[in-house]
Amino acid sequence: MLNMDNIYLITDVPGYTPQIGRLLSMMNYARHTTLAAAKDLSVDQLDFLMDSESNSIGALLLHFAGVEYAYQVETFEKRELNDEEMAIWGAALNLGAEGRDKIKGNDLAYYVEKLNEVRNRTYELFKTVDDDWLYQQEAFWYQKQANHYFMWFHVFEDEINHRGQIRLIRKRYKG
């Protein structure tokens, strides 16, 4: 679904309502730049820690997939992750010590596959809703009101934020 001919266009996407298409355009651009920031990294680079408190690039990449999956569950299934899902995604969502301990030793293809799996599910789920769905409100973060548009904006806003960390970590790697 990542159409490189249109990567710099926020526009309609065939098969989706207009606002959902534009949201997907933004999400796809964010992912494109994330993949560019991680391009050709070795396992050592993906596992590198700048210090005892930092996250690795691999953990951040898996975090992006985990956040997107969690928002799929929250916004489409109206529930929190169950124990089985937390066993899969918990370290990626929590990062920190848990992420440093559990997320390592994977090559770039592993992380890209996880990102693509989750994104492909997002594409399928977004086909089931329309623009009105984006504006539906519900309690969110500490019981404040938010709409699905904001929630899905946060998915790629979080990725953009952490992508800056990826670029910094990559520059600091002393392999």
Secondary structure, DSSP 8 states (H G I E B T S, - for coil): ---GGGTT-----TTS-HHHHHHHHHHHHHHHHHHHHHTT--HHHHH--SSTT---HHHHHHHHHHHHHHHHIIIII-S---HHHHHHHHHHHH-HHHHHHHS-S--HHHHHHHHHHHHHHHHHHHTT--HHHHT-EEEETTTEEEEHHHHHHHHHHHHHHHHHHHHHHHHH---
